[in-house]
Amino acid sequence: MKQKFRSNCPISSALDLIGDKWSLLIIRDMMFSGKKTYSEFSNSNEKIATNILSNRLSMLEELGIINKGKLEGNKKTNIYSLTQKGKELLPIILEIAQWSHNNLNDHLKDGAKPFVNKFKSNKEGFIQNMYARLEKQEA
């Protein structure tokens, strides 16, 4: 797929690819909740519409951010996994979570706060642990 970009700015170009909220929420769910199937994504708290979910999963696959395969033992069910390119979004998503924690703290669920605090206290170690967890999910 040849992607069209609005400009040659790296931030604008990245936003052209993953700047809509649904794509980032799908990636978030894969990283932090271990979601892998269409039905798991469709049951997220944000209630993504099925046509949008289908579109974003296809787009993320075309961009090489996720892979689509078949669930072992059930060849009808698609299973999605992050590619290396997708996993490289981890630090960015964590920084967005930290920014939200710092600036929208009164809005966040209590469960998110300890998670962000762990990240803030040891960013490099936290990221390495998350990468290891993502690799384990793939195995």
C-alpha positions, 0 to 999 in steps of 0.5 A: 500500500502506498501511503499518501502523506500531507507533508514531509513533516515526521510528526504529520506523517506519523499522524497520517498513519496512526493519528486516529484514536481507534488505531492507537486504542487497538494498539493499546489493547494489544500491548496492555490487555493482550487482546488478539481477536476481533471480538476482544477488540469490539468489547473494549470500553470505548465501544468501537463500531464494527465497521471502523474496527474492521477498517482499522485492523485492515489498515494496521495490517497493510501498514505492517503494524500488526499481523493477521493469522488464524487462531490455533484450533479454530481456523475461522477466528483471526488472531492479530499480533503486533509486528516489530514496527508496532511494538516500537510504538510502546514508548510513544504510547507510554509517554502519551499515558504519562502526559495524560496522567500529568495533565488529566489526572482527575479524569483517569481511573484509579487503576491507571495511576499506579501503572503510569507511576511505575513508568515514571519512576523507571522509564527504561526498565519499565519499557524493557519489561513491557517489551519482554511481556510482549515477546512472551505473549507472542510465544 
